[in-house]
Amino acid sequence: MRYVSSRGEAAELGFADVLLAGLANDGGLYVPATWPALPDLTGLHGYADIAAAVMAPYVAPDLSVETLSALCHDAYAAFRHPAVVPLVQIDERQWLLELFHGPTLAFKDVALQVVGRMFDHVLAERGRRVTIVGATSGDTGSAAIDGVKNCENVDIVILYPAGRTSDVQRRQMTTVDSHNVHTIAIEGNFDDCQDLVKAMFGDAAFRDELQLSAVNSINWARVLAQIVYYVSASTTFAEAPTFCVPTGNFGNVLSGWIARRNGAPIHDFIVASNSNDILTRFINDADMSTRDVIPTLSPSMDIQVSSNFERLLFEMNRRDGGLTAEQLGRFRATGQLHLEADQRADFIDGKFRAAKFDDQQTLDEIGRVYTATGLLIDPHTATATAAARALGGDRQVITLSTAHPAKFPDAVERATGVRPRLPAHLSDLFERPERTSTLPNDLAQVQGFVRSVARVIA
């Protein structure tokens, strides 16, 4: 398998080089040069075996089938549920795909437990170290840190927006006592953090000096590992289900689109937004225009610039990297992105639907689900169960439950009167000392911090 950049200028690479690079050197995102069909999964039942089979065509020949299988089995042994990502029925046509049974209680673990192991394996083979820098709106940071905290060949620096994550999300990052883990609270919002990370990758000298790499969803390996749970869940029903996905950065739902494009029996997707509704406006009204970020009860979706939309845009442009780069440059300059009617007809219409829900509607939905089922759900999941009820119709709908309710205990308690408890392995989280730094939204200061903590092999 070879990979190309969504902006058309970077050289083709194999999987291992794409894994370590993260962002292409032309500023684009890597995608497979060709899309492989899904393999025959007959006889495979365990999630780790399905994951290895689905991912194998994308990583060959850089990771052998035996190595990939071992990495997957090791990664998913860390999950608290034997099914890894269990399906839970909440009414006659609504299901939750619980993606929060990993170490940090969020869907990011499903990918990053594998990706962290891939990093350590490839780096050990090559005798290299890398410095991972990433931006998080809440969950990616803790999942990335947990995925690489024991890696001998990785230093990681995670940027998060000061005061805009839940206390649990922040503490899961700042209380990790590992010599290779560092966090920075940025005085700004998530988009500011993301821009700083992209700027560091865009500085070629800095990138090469510190051997920068990424594990957020700009890294293809993250998107790849998320394809698996769409494939495994979609085969549950006699008819192709709808998936309802709470999303801000588009990476999770993009993985579903890839699964569908490659043969998974999926009817369509419902995108659920909070008050930061740029994706809902785009899907429903062809309005891709940025607005100020509004802090909400579902902070991981408080995003206006959805990085992974670039990968879909590349496909919508018939893989014209120059056109994609031009459009994204214009979007950055004007805050608006215009697409042609035929592009929407081929890639959006009939494939994506969308709905938005504000904080009060989210609280109402958390309360409704608890009253009806006895289940506690987090605010991100609640936007999606509300969207599934509004738009699901007569088809089976699988809603991605992306975070454990205990990551957002204040909102859940406000909606239900019940305060969800953290699992046993995090029961002392609020007693652990925090270790973090606060910096302004200033590239030079952030680069100085990263340089001060990185240990690279010349």
VOKOL-614130 format. One record per residue (C-alpha): residue number from 1; residue in three letters; x, y, z. Coordinates in steps of 0.5 Angstrom, whole numbers. Layout:
<recs>
+-----+------+-------+-------+-------+
:  nr : rest :  east : north :    up :
+-----+------+-------+-------+-------+
: NUM :  ALA :     X :     Y :     Z :
...
+-----+------+-------+-------+-------+
</recs>
This chain:
<recs>
+-----+------+-------+-------+-------+
:  nr : rest :  east : north :    up :
+-----+------+-------+-------+-------+
:   1 :  MET :     0 :     0 :     0 :
:   2 :  ARG :     2 :     7 :    -2 :
:   3 :  TYR :     0 :    14 :     1 :
:   4 :  VAL :    -1 :    20 :    -3 :
:   5 :  SER :    -2 :    27 :     0 :
:   6 :  SER :    -9 :    31 :     0 :
:   7 :  ARG :    -5 :    37 :    -3 :
:   8 :  GLY :    -2 :    33 :    -8 :
:   9 :  GLU :     6 :    36 :    -7 :
:  10 :  ALA :     9 :    31 :    -2 :
:  11 :  ALA :    12 :    24 :    -5 :
:  12 :  GLU :     8 :    18 :    -4 :
:  13 :  LEU :    10 :    14 :     2 :
:  14 :  GLY :     9 :     7 :     5 :
:  15 :  PHE :     5 :     6 :    12 :
:  16 :  ALA :    11 :     6 :    17 :
:  17 :  ASP :    13 :    13 :    14 :
:  18 :  VAL :     6 :    16 :    14 :
:  19 :  LEU :     5 :    13 :    21 :
:  20 :  LEU :    11 :    17 :    23 :
:  21 :  ALA :    10 :    23 :    19 :
:  22 :  GLY :     3 :    25 :    21 :
:  23 :  LEU :     2 :    31 :    17 :
:  24 :  ALA :     5 :    31 :    10 :
:  25 :  ASN :    11 :    36 :     8 :
:  26 :  ASP :     6 :    40 :     4 :
:  27 :  GLY :     1 :    41 :     9 :
:  28 :  GLY :    -4 :    36 :     7 :
:  29 :  LEU :    -7 :    29 :    10 :
:  30 :  TYR :    -4 :    22 :     8 :
:  31 :  VAL :   -10 :    18 :     4 :
:  32 :  PRO :    -9 :    11 :     1 :
:  33 :  ALA :    -7 :    11 :    -6 :
:  34 :  THR :   -12 :     6 :    -8 :
:  35 :  TRP :   -18 :     4 :    -3 :
:  36 :  PRO :   -18 :    -4 :    -2 :
:  37 :  ALA :   -24 :    -8 :    -1 :
:  38 :  LEU :   -26 :   -11 :     5 :
:  39 :  PRO :   -23 :   -18 :     7 :
:  40 :  ASP :   -27 :   -24 :     8 :
:  41 :  LEU :   -29 :   -24 :    15 :
:  42 :  THR :   -32 :   -31 :    16 :
:  43 :  GLY :   -30 :   -34 :    22 :
:  44 :  LEU :   -27 :   -28 :    25 :
:  45 :  HIS :   -31 :   -27 :    32 :
:  46 :  GLY :   -26 :   -23 :    37 :
:  47 :  TYR :   -25 :   -16 :    36 :
:  48 :  ALA :   -18 :   -16 :    35 :
:  49 :  ASP :   -18 :   -21 :    30 :
:  50 :  ILE :   -23 :   -17 :    26 :
:  51 :  ALA :   -18 :   -11 :    27 :
:  52 :  ALA :   -12 :   -14 :    24 :
:  53 :  ALA :   -16 :   -17 :    18 :
:  54 :  VAL :   -19 :   -10 :    16 :
:  55 :  MET :   -12 :    -6 :    17 :
:  56 :  ALA :    -8 :   -11 :    14 :
:  57 :  PRO :    -8 :    -9 :     7 :
:  58 :  TYR :    -7 :    -2 :     9 :
:  59 :  VAL :     0 :    -3 :    13 :
:  60 :  ALA :     3 :    -8 :     8 :
:  61 :  PRO :     9 :   -10 :     7 :
:  62 :  ASP :    11 :    -5 :    13 :
:  63 :  LEU :     8 :    -9 :    18 :
:  64 :  SER :     7 :   -17 :    18 :
:  65 :  VAL :     0 :   -20 :    19 :
:  66 :  GLU :     3 :   -24 :    25 :
:  67 :  THR :     6 :   -17 :    28 :
:  68 :  LEU :    -1 :   -13 :    27 :
:  69 :  SER :    -5 :   -19 :    30 :
:  70 :  ALA :     0 :   -19 :    36 :
:  71 :  LEU :    -1 :   -11 :    37 :
:  72 :  CYS :    -8 :   -11 :    36 :
:  73 :  HIS :    -9 :   -17 :    41 :
:  74 :  ASP :    -4 :   -13 :    46 :
:  75 :  ALA :    -8 :    -7 :    45 :
:  76 :  TYR :   -15 :    -9 :    46 :
:  77 :  ALA :   -13 :   -14 :    52 :
:  78 :  ALA :   -13 :    -7 :    56 :
:  79 :  PHE :   -20 :    -6 :    55 :
:  80 :  ARG :   -25 :    -7 :    61 :
:  81 :  HIS :   -31 :   -11 :    57 :
:  82 :  PRO :   -29 :   -17 :    53 :
:  83 :  ALA :   -33 :   -15 :    47 :
:  84 :  VAL :   -28 :    -9 :    47 :
:  85 :  VAL :   -34 :    -5 :    43 :
:  86 :  PRO :   -41 :    -8 :    46 :
:  87 :  LEU :   -47 :    -6 :    42 :
:  88 :  VAL :   -53 :    -4 :    47 :
:  89 :  GLN :   -60 :    -4 :    45 :
:  90 :  ILE :   -64 :     2 :    48 :
:  91 :  ASP :   -71 :     2 :    44 :
:  92 :  GLU :   -74 :    -2 :    39 :
:  93 :  ARG :   -69 :     1 :    33 :
:  94 :  GLN :   -64 :     5 :    37 :
:  95 :  TRP :   -57 :     2 :    39 :
:  96 :  LEU :   -51 :     5 :    43 :
:  97 :  LEU :   -44 :     2 :    40 :
:  98 :  GLU :   -40 :     3 :    47 :
:  99 :  LEU :   -33 :     6 :    45 :
: 100 :  PHE :   -31 :     8 :    52 :
: 101 :  HIS :   -29 :     1 :    55 :
: 102 :  GLY :   -21 :     3 :    54 :
: 103 :  PRO :   -16 :     6 :    59 :
: 104 :  THR :   -18 :    13 :    58 :
: 105 :  LEU :   -26 :    12 :    58 :
: 106 :  ALA :   -27 :    15 :    51 :
: 107 :  PHE :   -27 :    12 :    43 :
: 108 :  LYS :   -20 :    15 :    42 :
: 109 :  ASP :   -17 :     9 :    46 :
: 110 :  VAL :   -20 :     4 :    41 :
: 111 :  ALA :   -15 :     7 :    36 :
: 112 :  LEU :    -9 :    10 :    40 :
: 113 :  GLN :    -8 :     4 :    44 :
: 114 :  VAL :    -6 :     0 :    37 :
: 115 :  VAL :    -3 :     6 :    34 :
: 116 :  GLY :     2 :     7 :    40 :
: 117 :  ARG :     4 :     0 :    40 :
: 118 :  MET :     5 :     1 :    32 :
: 119 :  PHE :    10 :     7 :    34 :
: 120 :  ASP :    14 :     3 :    39 :
: 121 :  HIS :    15 :    -2 :    34 :
: 122 :  VAL :    17 :     2 :    28 :
: 123 :  LEU :    21 :     6 :    32 :
: 124 :  ALA :    25 :     0 :    35 :
: 125 :  GLU :    26 :    -3 :    29 :
: 126 :  ARG :    29 :     4 :    26 :
: 127 :  GLY :    33 :     6 :    32 :
: 128 :  ARG :    29 :    12 :    32 :
: 129 :  ARG :    26 :    17 :    37 :
: 130 :  VAL :    20 :    22 :    35 :
: 131 :  THR :    17 :    28 :    39 :
: 132 :  ILE :     9 :    27 :    38 :
: 133 :  VAL :     6 :    34 :    39 :
: 134 :  GLY :    -2 :    34 :    39 :
: 135 :  ALA :    -8 :    38 :    40 :
: 136 :  THR :   -14 :    36 :    44 :
: 137 :  SER :   -21 :    39 :    45 :
: 138 :  GLY :   -21 :    34 :    51 :
: 139 :  ASP :   -21 :    26 :    50 :
: 140 :  THR :   -15 :    25 :    44 :
: 141 :  GLY :   -10 :    28 :    49 :
: 142 :  SER :   -11 :    23 :    55 :
: 143 :  ALA :   -12 :    17 :    50 :
: 144 :  ALA :    -5 :    19 :    46 :
: 145 :  ILE :    -2 :    20 :    53 :
: 146 :  ASP :    -4 :    13 :    55 :
: 147 :  GLY :    -2 :    10 :    49 :
: 148 :  VAL :     5 :    12 :    49 :
: 149 :  LYS :     6 :    13 :    56 :
: 150 :  ASN :    11 :     7 :    56 :
: 151 :  CYS :    14 :     8 :    50 :
: 152 :  GLU :    21 :     8 :    50 :
: 153 :  ASN :    22 :    12 :    43 :
: 154 :  VAL :    17 :    17 :    44 :
: 155 :  ASP :    16 :    24 :    48 :
: 156 :  ILE :     9 :    27 :    47 :
: 157 :  VAL :     7 :    34 :    48 :
: 158 :  ILE :    -1 :    35 :    48 :
: 159 :  LEU :    -4 :    42 :    48 :
: 160 :  TYR :   -11 :    43 :    50 :
: 161 :  PRO :   -15 :    50 :    51 :
: 162 :  ALA :   -14 :    52 :    58 :
: 163 :  GLY :   -21 :    52 :    62 :
: 164 :  ARG :   -25 :    49 :    56 :
: 165 :  THR :   -24 :    41 :    58 :
: 166 :  SER :   -28 :    38 :    63 :
: 167 :  ASP :   -24 :    37 :    70 :
: 168 :  VAL :   -24 :    29 :    69 :
: 169 :  GLN :   -21 :    30 :    62 :
: 170 :  ARG :   -16 :    35 :    64 :
: 171 :  ARG :   -13 :    31 :    70 :
: 172 :  GLN :   -13 :    25 :    66 :
: 173 :  MET :    -7 :    28 :    62 :
: 174 :  THR :    -4 :    32 :    67 :
: 175 :  THR :    -3 :    27 :    73 :
: 176 :  VAL :     0 :    22 :    68 :
: 177 :  ASP :     7 :    21 :    72 :
: 178 :  SER :    12 :    19 :    66 :
: 179 :  HIS :    18 :    22 :    64 :
: 180 :  ASN :    16 :    23 :    57 :
: 181 :  VAL :     9 :    26 :    58 :
: 182 :  HIS :     8 :    34 :    58 :
: 183 :  THR :     2 :    38 :    57 :
: 184 :  ILE :     1 :    45 :    56 :
: 185 :  ALA :    -6 :    49 :    57 :
: 186 :  ILE :    -6 :    54 :    52 :
: 187 :  GLU :   -10 :    61 :    53 :
: 188 :  GLY :   -15 :    60 :    47 :
: 189 :  ASN :   -20 :    55 :    44 :
: 190 :  PHE :   -19 :    48 :    41 :
: 191 :  ASP :   -18 :    51 :    34 :
: 192 :  ASP :   -12 :    56 :    37 :
: 193 :  CYS :    -9 :    49 :    39 :
: 194 :  GLN :   -10 :    46 :    33 :
: 195 :  ASP :    -7 :    52 :    29 :
: 196 :  LEU :    -1 :    52 :    33 :
: 197 :  VAL :     1 :    44 :    32 :
: 198 :  LYS :     0 :    45 :    24 :
: 199 :  ALA :     4 :    51 :    25 :
: 200 :  MET :    10 :    47 :    28 :
: 201 :  PHE :     9 :    42 :    23 :
: 202 :  GLY :     9 :    47 :    17 :
: 203 :  ASP :    16 :    50 :    20 :
: 204 :  ALA :    21 :    45 :    16 :
: 205 :  ALA :    27 :    46 :    20 :
: 206 :  PHE :    23 :    45 :    27 :
: 207 :  ARG :    20 :    39 :    25 :
: 208 :  ASP :    26 :    36 :    22 :
: 209 :  GLU :    30 :    38 :    28 :
: 210 :  LEU :    25 :    35 :    33 :
: 211 :  GLN :    23 :    29 :    29 :
: 212 :  LEU :    16 :    31 :    30 :
: 213 :  SER :    10 :    26 :    29 :
: 214 :  ALA :     3 :    26 :    31 :
: 215 :  VAL :    -3 :    22 :    34 :
: 216 :  ASN :    -9 :    26 :    33 :
: 217 :  SER :   -13 :    25 :    27 :
: 218 :  ILE :    -9 :    28 :    22 :
: 219 :  ASN :    -5 :    22 :    23 :
: 220 :  TRP :    -8 :    16 :    18 :
: 221 :  ALA :    -7 :    11 :    23 :
: 222 :  ARG :   -12 :    14 :    27 :
: 223 :  VAL :   -17 :    14 :    22 :
: 224 :  LEU :   -15 :     7 :    20 :
: 225 :  ALA :   -16 :     4 :    26 :
: 226 :  GLN :   -23 :     7 :    27 :
: 227 :  ILE :   -26 :     4 :    21 :
: 228 :  VAL :   -26 :    -3 :    24 :
: 229 :  TYR :   -32 :    -2 :    29 :
: 230 :  TYR :   -36 :     1 :    23 :
: 231 :  VAL :   -35 :    -6 :    20 :
: 232 :  SER :   -36 :   -10 :    26 :
: 233 :  ALA :   -42 :    -7 :    28 :
: 234 :  SER :   -45 :    -6 :    21 :
: 235 :  THR :   -46 :   -14 :    20 :
: 236 :  THR :   -50 :   -14 :    26 :
: 237 :  PHE :   -57 :   -13 :    22 :
: 238 :  ALA :   -60 :   -16 :    16 :
: 239 :  GLU :   -61 :    -9 :    13 :
: 240 :  ALA :   -56 :    -4 :    13 :
: 241 :  PRO :   -56 :     0 :    19 :
: 242 :  THR :   -55 :     8 :    20 :
: 243 :  PHE :   -50 :    10 :    24 :
: 244 :  CYS :   -51 :    17 :    28 :
: 245 :  VAL :   -44 :    20 :    30 :
: 246 :  PRO :   -43 :    26 :    35 :
: 247 :  THR :   -37 :    30 :    31 :
: 248 :  GLY :   -33 :    36 :    31 :
: 249 :  ASN :   -27 :    34 :    27 :
: 250 :  PHE :   -30 :    30 :    22 :
: 251 :  GLY :   -25 :    24 :    23 :
: 252 :  ASN :   -30 :    19 :    27 :
: 253 :  VAL :   -35 :    20 :    21 :
: 254 :  LEU :   -30 :    20 :    16 :
: 255 :  SER :   -28 :    13 :    18 :
: 256 :  GLY :   -35 :    10 :    17 :
: 257 :  TRP :   -35 :    13 :    10 :
: 258 :  ILE :   -29 :    10 :     9 :
: 259 :  ALA :   -32 :     3 :    11 :
: 260 :  ARG :   -38 :     4 :     7 :
: 261 :  ARG :   -34 :     6 :     1 :
: 262 :  ASN :   -30 :     0 :     2 :
: 263 :  GLY :   -36 :    -5 :     2 :
: 264 :  ALA :   -39 :    -5 :     9 :
: 265 :  PRO :   -47 :    -5 :     9 :
: 266 :  ILE :   -48 :     2 :    12 :
: 267 :  HIS :   -54 :     6 :     9 :
: 268 :  ASP :   -52 :    13 :    11 :
: 269 :  PHE :   -50 :    17 :    17 :
: 270 :  ILE :   -53 :    22 :    21 :
: 271 :  VAL :   -48 :    27 :    24 :
: 272 :  ALA :   -50 :    30 :    31 :
: 273 :  SER :   -47 :    37 :    33 :
: 274 :  ASN :   -48 :    42 :    39 :
: 275 :  SER :   -48 :    49 :    38 :
: 276 :  ASN :   -42 :    49 :    34 :
: 277 :  ASP :   -46 :    47 :    28 :
: 278 :  ILE :   -41 :    48 :    22 :
: 279 :  LEU :   -42 :    41 :    20 :
: 280 :  THR :   -50 :    41 :    21 :
: 281 :  ARG :   -50 :    47 :    17 :
: 282 :  PHE :   -46 :    44 :    11 :
: 283 :  ILE :   -49 :    38 :    10 :
: 284 :  ASN :   -56 :    41 :    11 :
: 285 :  ASP :   -56 :    48 :     8 :
: 286 :  ALA :   -49 :    48 :     4 :
: 287 :  ASP :   -46 :    53 :     9 :
: 288 :  MET :   -39 :    52 :    11 :
: 289 :  SER :   -38 :    58 :    14 :
: 290 :  THR :   -34 :    59 :    21 :
: 291 :  ARG :   -37 :    63 :    27 :
: 292 :  ASP :   -34 :    64 :    34 :
: 293 :  VAL :   -33 :    58 :    38 :
: 294 :  ILE :   -38 :    57 :    43 :
: 295 :  PRO :   -36 :    53 :    50 :
: 296 :  THR :   -41 :    48 :    51 :
: 297 :  LEU :   -43 :    42 :    55 :
: 298 :  SER :   -40 :    37 :    50 :
: 299 :  PRO :   -33 :    41 :    49 :
: 300 :  SER :   -30 :    35 :    45 :
: 301 :  MET :   -34 :    38 :    39 :
: 302 :  ASP :   -33 :    45 :    40 :
: 303 :  ILE :   -29 :    46 :    34 :
: 304 :  GLN :   -30 :    50 :    27 :
: 305 :  VAL :   -25 :    48 :    23 :
: 306 :  SER :   -26 :    40 :    22 :
: 307 :  SER :   -19 :    38 :    20 :
: 308 :  ASN :   -21 :    31 :    17 :
: 309 :  PHE :   -26 :    34 :    12 :
: 310 :  GLU :   -20 :    35 :     8 :
: 311 :  ARG :   -19 :    28 :     7 :
: 312 :  LEU :   -27 :    28 :     4 :
: 313 :  LEU :   -26 :    34 :     0 :
: 314 :  PHE :   -20 :    31 :    -3 :
: 315 :  GLU :   -25 :    25 :    -6 :
: 316 :  MET :   -30 :    30 :    -8 :
: 317 :  ASN :   -25 :    34 :   -12 :
: 318 :  ARG :   -23 :    27 :   -16 :
: 319 :  ARG :   -17 :    27 :   -12 :
: 320 :  ASP :   -14 :    34 :   -15 :
: 321 :  GLY :    -9 :    36 :    -9 :
: 322 :  GLY :    -8 :    43 :   -12 :
: 323 :  LEU :   -15 :    44 :   -12 :
: 324 :  THR :   -16 :    42 :    -5 :
: 325 :  ALA :   -10 :    46 :    -3 :
: 326 :  GLU :   -13 :    52 :    -6 :
: 327 :  GLN :   -20 :    51 :    -3 :
: 328 :  LEU :   -17 :    50 :     4 :
: 329 :  GLY :   -13 :    56 :     3 :
: 330 :  ARG :   -19 :    60 :     1 :
: 331 :  PHE :   -23 :    57 :     7 :
: 332 :  ARG :   -17 :    60 :    12 :
: 333 :  ALA :   -17 :    67 :     9 :
: 334 :  THR :   -25 :    68 :     8 :
: 335 :  GLY :   -28 :    63 :    13 :
: 336 :  GLN :   -32 :    60 :     7 :
: 337 :  LEU :   -32 :    54 :     3 :
: 338 :  HIS :   -36 :    53 :    -3 :
: 339 :  LEU :   -37 :    46 :    -7 :
: 340 :  GLU :   -41 :    45 :   -13 :
: 341 :  ALA :   -48 :    42 :   -14 :
: 342 :  ASP :   -45 :    36 :   -17 :
: 343 :  GLN :   -40 :    34 :   -11 :
: 344 :  ARG :   -46 :    35 :    -6 :
: 345 :  ALA :   -50 :    30 :   -10 :
: 346 :  ASP :   -44 :    25 :   -11 :
: 347 :  PHE :   -42 :    25 :    -4 :
: 348 :  ILE :   -47 :    28 :     1 :
: 349 :  ASP :   -54 :    28 :    -1 :
: 350 :  GLY :   -57 :    21 :     1 :
: 351 :  LYS :   -50 :    19 :     5 :
: 352 :  PHE :   -50 :    24 :    10 :
: 353 :  ARG :   -56 :    28 :    14 :
: 354 :  ALA :   -55 :    32 :    20 :
: 355 :  ALA :   -58 :    36 :    27 :
: 356 :  LYS :   -56 :    40 :    32 :
: 357 :  PHE :   -58 :    41 :    39 :
: 358 :  ASP :   -56 :    46 :    44 :
: 359 :  ASP :   -54 :    45 :    52 :
: 360 :  GLN :   -61 :    45 :    54 :
: 361 :  GLN :   -63 :    40 :    49 :
: 362 :  THR :   -57 :    36 :    51 :
: 363 :  LEU :   -59 :    36 :    58 :
: 364 :  ASP :   -66 :    34 :    57 :
: 365 :  GLU :   -64 :    28 :    52 :
: 366 :  ILE :   -59 :    25 :    58 :
: 367 :  GLY :   -65 :    26 :    63 :
: 368 :  ARG :   -70 :    22 :    58 :
: 369 :  VAL :   -65 :    17 :    56 :
: 370 :  TYR :   -64 :    15 :    64 :
: 371 :  THR :   -71 :    16 :    65 :
: 372 :  ALA :   -73 :    11 :    59 :
: 373 :  THR :   -67 :     6 :    60 :
: 374 :  GLY :   -64 :     7 :    67 :
: 375 :  LEU :   -57 :     8 :    63 :
: 376 :  LEU :   -53 :    15 :    64 :
: 377 :  ILE :   -50 :    18 :    57 :
: 378 :  ASP :   -45 :    23 :    57 :
: 379 :  PRO :   -47 :    30 :    53 :
: 380 :  HIS :   -43 :    28 :    47 :
: 381 :  THR :   -47 :    22 :    46 :
: 382 :  ALA :   -53 :    25 :    48 :
: 383 :  THR :   -53 :    30 :    42 :
: 384 :  ALA :   -53 :    24 :    38 :
: 385 :  THR :   -58 :    20 :    41 :
: 386 :  ALA :   -63 :    26 :    40 :
: 387 :  ALA :   -61 :    26 :    33 :
: 388 :  ALA :   -62 :    19 :    32 :
: 389 :  ARG :   -69 :    20 :    35 :
: 390 :  ALA :   -70 :    26 :    30 :
: 391 :  LEU :   -68 :    23 :    24 :
: 392 :  GLY :   -67 :    15 :    25 :
: 393 :  GLY :   -74 :    14 :    22 :
: 394 :  ASP :   -76 :     6 :    21 :
: 395 :  ARG :   -68 :     4 :    20 :
: 396 :  GLN :   -64 :     1 :    25 :
: 397 :  VAL :   -59 :     6 :    28 :
: 398 :  ILE :   -53 :     5 :    31 :
: 399 :  THR :   -51 :    11 :    36 :
: 400 :  LEU :   -43 :    12 :    37 :
: 401 :  SER :   -43 :    13 :    45 :
: 402 :  THR :   -36 :    16 :    45 :
: 403 :  ALA :   -35 :    18 :    52 :
: 404 :  HIS :   -36 :    15 :    59 :
: 405 :  PRO :   -41 :    19 :    63 :
: 406 :  ALA :   -36 :    20 :    69 :
: 407 :  LYS :   -32 :    24 :    64 :
: 408 :  PHE :   -37 :    29 :    65 :
: 409 :  PRO :   -40 :    28 :    72 :
: 410 :  ASP :   -43 :    35 :    73 :
: 411 :  ALA :   -47 :    35 :    66 :
: 412 :  VAL :   -50 :    28 :    68 :
: 413 :  GLU :   -52 :    30 :    75 :
: 414 :  ARG :   -55 :    36 :    73 :
: 415 :  ALA :   -59 :    32 :    68 :
: 416 :  THR :   -61 :    26 :    72 :
: 417 :  GLY :   -59 :    28 :    79 :
: 418 :  VAL :   -54 :    22 :    79 :
: 419 :  ARG :   -47 :    23 :    79 :
: 420 :  PRO :   -43 :    18 :    75 :
: 421 :  ARG :   -37 :    14 :    78 :
: 422 :  LEU :   -31 :    13 :    75 :
: 423 :  PRO :   -28 :     6 :    74 :
: 424 :  ALA :   -24 :     3 :    79 :
: 425 :  HIS :   -17 :     4 :    76 :
: 426 :  LEU :   -19 :    12 :    76 :
: 427 :  SER :   -22 :    12 :    83 :
: 428 :  ASP :   -17 :    16 :    86 :
: 429 :  LEU :   -16 :    21 :    80 :
: 430 :  PHE :   -18 :    27 :    84 :
: 431 :  GLU :   -12 :    26 :    89 :
: 432 :  ARG :    -7 :    25 :    84 :
: 433 :  PRO :    -2 :    31 :    83 :
: 434 :  GLU :    -3 :    35 :    77 :
: 435 :  ARG :     3 :    37 :    72 :
: 436 :  THR :     2 :    42 :    67 :
: 437 :  SER :     4 :    49 :    64 :
: 438 :  THR :     0 :    55 :    61 :
: 439 :  LEU :     2 :    59 :    55 :
: 440 :  PRO :    -1 :    64 :    51 :
: 441 :  ASN :    -3 :    63 :    44 :
: 442 :  ASP :     4 :    64 :    41 :
: 443 :  LEU :     8 :    60 :    37 :
: 444 :  ALA :    15 :    62 :    39 :
: 445 :  GLN :    14 :    60 :    46 :
: 446 :  VAL :    10 :    54 :    45 :
: 447 :  GLN :    16 :    52 :    40 :
: 448 :  GLY :    21 :    53 :    46 :
: 449 :  PHE :    17 :    49 :    51 :
: 450 :  VAL :    17 :    43 :    46 :
: 451 :  ARG :    25 :    44 :    44 :
: 452 :  SER :    26 :    44 :    52 :
: 453 :  VAL :    23 :    37 :    53 :
: 454 :  ALA :    24 :    33 :    47 :
: 455 :  ARG :    30 :    28 :    47 :
: 456 :  VAL :    32 :    26 :    40 :
: 457 :  ILE :    37 :    22 :    37 :
: 458 :  ALA :    41 :    26 :    32 :
+-----+------+-------+-------+-------+
</recs>
